[in-house]
Amino acid sequence: MNKERYTVIVDDNFHYMDEEHRYEHGEFSTYERAVAACKKIVDEELQDMLKQGIKPEDLSATWALYGSDPYIIGGSSRFSARDYVTEKIEERGDTQQAWWRLFRWRKRT
């Protein structure tokens, strides 16, 4: 029987690398349940951003600046919230992502 546990940790993109804004979301018995928890966090946040009037094409940049970044500790598999956000936006058909604008903006500052 597999007794490995998977812990979901959430970082705050707005406070990048600041452990004071990191929290443990929960512990799960399977990797799949941990991934589902990560996806739920991201999905709810993207929906909230849309409800607040963020344009669909600006979702990825807004999430990258202000969103929660869940990840999993345990096991050898890796969940990337950034990759998941990109997949969700592509599913929606919002292909004009704003990553390039974010990159250009950061280079100017």
Backbone as CSV, one residue per row, in Angstrom:
resi,resn,N_x,N_y,N_z,CA_x,CA_y,CA_z,C_x,C_y,C_z
1,MET,0.837,-1.189,0.000,0.000,0.000,0.000,0.883,1.254,0.000
2,ASN,0.548,2.209,-0.850,1.311,3.452,-0.976,0.953,4.395,0.171
3,LYS,1.928,4.708,0.996,1.691,5.618,2.111,2.273,7.002,1.865
4,GLU,2.709,7.229,0.633,3.274,8.528,0.305,2.186,9.588,0.383
5,ARG,2.545,10.751,0.895,1.616,11.868,1.021,2.080,12.983,0.095
6,TYR,1.130,13.780,-0.361,1.399,14.880,-1.281,0.857,16.152,-0.633
7,THR,1.742,17.095,-0.435,1.361,18.339,0.222,1.289,19.458,-0.814
8,VAL,0.170,20.178,-0.806,0.010,21.325,-1.693,0.399,22.582,-0.923
9,ILE,1.377,23.278,-1.480,1.863,24.543,-0.931,1.477,25.636,-1.931
10,VAL,1.098,26.796,-1.414,0.688,27.892,-2.291,1.556,29.118,-2.030
11,ASP,2.199,29.578,-3.105,2.962,30.824,-3.071,2.113,31.935,-3.668
12,ASP,2.441,33.151,-3.316,1.749,34.335,-3.811,2.661,35.009,-4.840
13,ASN,2.237,35.033,-6.099,3.074,35.633,-7.143,3.392,37.102,-6.873
14,PHE,2.472,37.814,-6.226,2.702,39.229,-5.940,3.864,39.405,-4.966
15,HIS,4.042,38.433,-4.087,5.131,38.454,-3.106,6.124,37.344,-3.441
16,TYR,6.624,37.370,-4.647,7.508,36.335,-5.171,8.697,36.099,-4.238
17,MET,8.939,34.839,-3.910,10.055,34.399,-3.069,9.927,34.860,-1.614
18,ASP,8.778,35.348,-1.213,8.568,35.791,0.162,7.825,34.689,0.907
19,GLU,8.544,33.944,1.720,7.956,32.790,2.399,6.887,33.176,3.417
20,GLU,6.844,34.429,3.830,5.804,34.867,4.758,4.416,34.786,4.128
21,HIS,4.360,34.816,2.803,3.084,34.772,2.094,2.808,33.391,1.512
22,ARG,3.541,32.407,1.943,3.362,31.011,1.517,2.502,30.303,2.568
23,TYR,1.623,29.399,2.103,0.841,28.629,3.071,0.632,27.198,2.568
24,GLU,0.364,26.327,3.510,0.068,24.936,3.181,-1.434,24.804,2.983
25,HIS,-1.831,24.373,1.794,-3.244,24.214,1.471,-3.803,22.911,2.037
26,GLY,-3.008,21.851,1.986,-3.472,20.578,2.513,-2.581,19.427,2.110
27,GLU,-2.878,18.272,2.695,-2.120,17.056,2.410,-3.080,16.047,1.781
28,PHE,-2.591,15.324,0.771,-3.447,14.419,0.004,-2.809,13.044,-0.104
29,SER,-3.667,12.043,-0.219,-3.181,10.664,-0.253,-2.700,10.239,-1.634
30,THR,-3.110,10.963,-2.669,-2.654,10.630,-4.023,-2.211,11.896,-4.756
31,TYR,-1.343,11.677,-5.721,-0.877,12.787,-6.541,-2.045,13.407,-7.309
32,GLU,-2.954,12.575,-7.800,-4.100,13.057,-8.577,-4.971,13.999,-7.756
33,ARG,-5.181,13.676,-6.479,-5.984,14.558,-5.617,-5.263,15.870,-5.347
34,ALA,-3.954,15.794,-5.211,-3.179,17.020,-5.010,-3.250,17.911,-6.249
35,VAL,-3.143,17.308,-7.429,-3.252,18.073,-8.679,-4.640,18.700,-8.788
36,ALA,-5.671,17.931,-8.442,-7.041,18.465,-8.497,-7.181,19.682,-7.575
37,ALA,-6.561,19.630,-6.405,-6.619,20.766,-5.480,-5.910,21.975,-6.077
38,CYS,-4.750,21.749,-6.691,-4.008,22.848,-7.331,-4.838,23.477,-8.446
39,LYS,-5.431,22.630,-9.273,-6.229,23.134,-10.389,-7.433,23.914,-9.891
40,LYS,-8.050,23.453,-8.817,-9.216,24.159,-8.273,-8.827,25.557,-7.798
41,ILE,-7.674,25.661,-7.141,-7.198,26.971,-6.677,-7.037,27.917,-7.869
42,VAL,-6.378,27.433,-8.916,-6.135,28.256,-10.104,-7.438,28.586,-10.819
43,ASP,-8.301,27.588,-11.009,-9.575,27.808,-11.703,-10.415,28.869,-11.001
44,GLU,-10.521,28.771,-9.683,-11.327,29.742,-8.938,-10.735,31.143,-9.053
45,GLU,-9.419,31.213,-9.031,-8.778,32.517,-9.139,-8.986,33.137,-10.528
46,LEU,-8.841,32.337,-11.570,-9.065,32.854,-12.926,-10.507,33.319,-13.097
47,GLN,-11.458,32.556,-12.555,-12.862,32.965,-12.628,-13.080,34.288,-11.895
48,ASP,-12.470,34.432,-10.728,-12.589,35.691,-9.980,-12.008,36.861,-10.770
49,MET,-10.896,36.620,-11.436,-10.282,37.687,-12.239,-11.203,38.103,-13.377
50,LEU,-11.825,37.127,-14.024,-12.764,37.449,-15.100,-13.960,38.228,-14.564
51,LYS,-14.469,37.842,-13.390,-15.606,38.536,-12.782,-15.251,39.974,-12.414
52,GLN,-13.972,40.211,-12.118,-13.525,41.560,-11.754,-13.277,42.427,-12.980
53,GLY,-13.467,41.862,-14.167,-13.345,42.648,-15.383,-12.027,42.515,-16.117
54,ILE,-11.173,41.602,-15.668,-9.918,41.371,-16.390,-10.267,40.791,-17.755
55,LYS,-9.686,41.334,-18.796,-9.939,40.822,-20.138,-9.333,39.427,-20.270
56,PRO,-10.014,38.527,-20.967,-9.484,37.167,-21.127,-8.057,37.137,-21.663
57,GLU,-7.744,38.030,-22.586,-6.396,38.013,-23.163,-5.332,38.509,-22.179
58,ASP,-5.763,39.094,-21.075,-4.820,39.572,-20.059,-4.738,38.652,-18.841
59,LEU,-5.457,37.543,-18.882,-5.486,36.651,-17.723,-4.109,36.136,-17.324
60,SER,-3.333,35.673,-18.275,-2.053,35.067,-17.918,-1.117,36.074,-17.260
61,ALA,-1.057,37.280,-17.785,-0.187,38.298,-17.195,-0.682,38.718,-15.818
62,THR,-1.990,38.856,-15.681,-2.552,39.240,-14.389,-2.286,38.152,-13.362
63,TRP,-2.492,36.896,-13.766,-2.210,35.790,-12.844,-0.722,35.776,-12.469
64,ALA,0.158,35.977,-13.453,1.594,35.939,-13.192,2.014,37.023,-12.195
65,LEU,1.319,38.140,-12.190,1.651,39.226,-11.264,0.996,39.077,-9.899
66,TYR,-0.267,38.609,-9.884,-1.050,38.679,-8.652,-1.607,37.344,-8.166
67,GLY,-1.493,36.298,-8.952,-2.164,35.043,-8.631,-1.453,34.184,-7.613
68,SER,-2.155,33.139,-7.217,-1.598,32.128,-6.335,-0.941,31.053,-7.183
69,ASP,0.188,30.566,-6.697,0.985,29.591,-7.446,1.110,28.297,-6.636
70,PRO,0.115,27.408,-6.761,0.186,26.159,-5.990,1.165,25.172,-6.611
71,TYR,1.817,24.412,-5.744,2.706,23.346,-6.201,2.651,22.200,-5.203
72,ILE,3.225,21.081,-5.597,3.101,19.852,-4.816,4.469,19.409,-4.320
73,ILE,4.522,19.071,-3.042,5.717,18.471,-2.453,5.394,16.999,-2.217
74,GLY,6.264,16.142,-2.715,6.067,14.699,-2.570,6.006,14.048,-3.935
75,GLY,6.552,12.863,-4.025,6.552,12.163,-5.307,7.550,12.768,-6.276
76,SER,7.604,12.181,-7.440,8.577,12.644,-8.437,7.931,13.452,-9.554
77,SER,6.607,13.510,-9.582,5.916,14.279,-10.618,5.882,15.747,-10.232
78,ARG,5.662,16.584,-11.235,5.675,18.026,-11.027,4.403,18.649,-11.594
79,PHE,3.764,19.525,-10.833,2.629,20.305,-11.313,3.094,21.740,-11.487
80,SER,2.811,22.323,-12.651,3.162,23.705,-12.915,1.885,24.520,-13.084
81,ALA,1.631,25.419,-12.147,0.446,26.281,-12.255,0.556,27.175,-13.488
82,ARG,1.750,27.634,-13.795,1.937,28.483,-14.977,1.535,27.739,-16.253
83,ASP,1.987,26.492,-16.387,1.600,25.690,-17.548,0.095,25.453,-17.570
84,TYR,-0.483,25.235,-16.394,-1.926,24.997,-16.322,-2.708,26.241,-16.732
85,VAL,-2.268,27.414,-16.299,-2.928,28.663,-16.702,-2.888,28.800,-18.220
86,THR,-1.733,28.527,-18.814,-1.597,28.607,-20.268,-2.556,27.641,-20.954
87,GLU,-2.650,26.406,-20.447,-3.578,25.423,-21.013,-5.018,25.901,-20.918
88,LYS,-5.406,26.431,-19.760,-6.783,26.899,-19.567,-7.116,28.038,-20.529
89,ILE,-6.191,28.946,-20.729,-6.436,30.068,-21.628,-6.550,29.570,-23.063
90,GLU,-5.700,28.624,-23.443,-5.788,28.051,-24.793,-7.109,27.310,-24.986
91,GLU,-7.583,26.607,-23.947,-8.889,25.925,-24.011,-10.003,26.914,-24.283
92,ARG,-9.922,28.073,-23.630,-10.960,29.093,-23.780,-10.892,29.761,-25.142
93,GLY,-9.755,29.617,-25.814,-9.603,30.281,-27.100,-9.038,31.680,-26.975
94,ASP,-8.588,32.031,-25.791,-7.991,33.350,-25.564,-6.506,33.253,-25.879
95,THR,-6.195,33.185,-27.153,-4.824,32.891,-27.551,-3.911,34.108,-27.551
96,GLN,-4.460,35.296,-27.530,-3.608,36.489,-27.513,-3.196,36.773,-26.073
97,GLN,-2.281,35.951,-25.584,-1.844,36.090,-24.202,-0.957,37.307,-24.045
98,ALA,-0.874,37.765,-22.825,-0.127,38.985,-22.548,1.231,38.718,-21.912
99,TRP,1.739,37.491,-21.999,3.063,37.200,-21.437,4.120,38.134,-22.029
100,TRP,4.043,38.357,-23.325,5.058,39.190,-23.971,4.992,40.615,-23.446
101,ARG,3.797,41.124,-23.159,3.683,42.479,-22.610,4.279,42.541,-21.213
102,LEU,4.028,41.505,-20.432,4.599,41.439,-19.092,6.118,41.437,-19.182
103,PHE,6.667,40.636,-20.076,8.110,40.547,-20.241,8.682,41.907,-20.657
104,ARG,8.048,42.540,-21.630,8.535,43.839,-22.096,8.438,44.881,-20.989
105,TRP,7.343,44.846,-20.215,7.164,45.795,-19.125,8.246,45.624,-18.073
106,ARG,8.563,44.386,-17.723,9.579,44.136,-16.706,10.966,44.551,-17.192
107,LYS,11.222,44.415,-18.483,12.542,44.800,-18.999,12.737,46.316,-18.937
108,ARG,11.659,47.077,-19.086,11.762,48.536,-19.085,12.000,49.091,-17.692
109,THR,11.573,48.374,-16.678,11.705,48.910,-15.314,13.035,48.590,-14.702
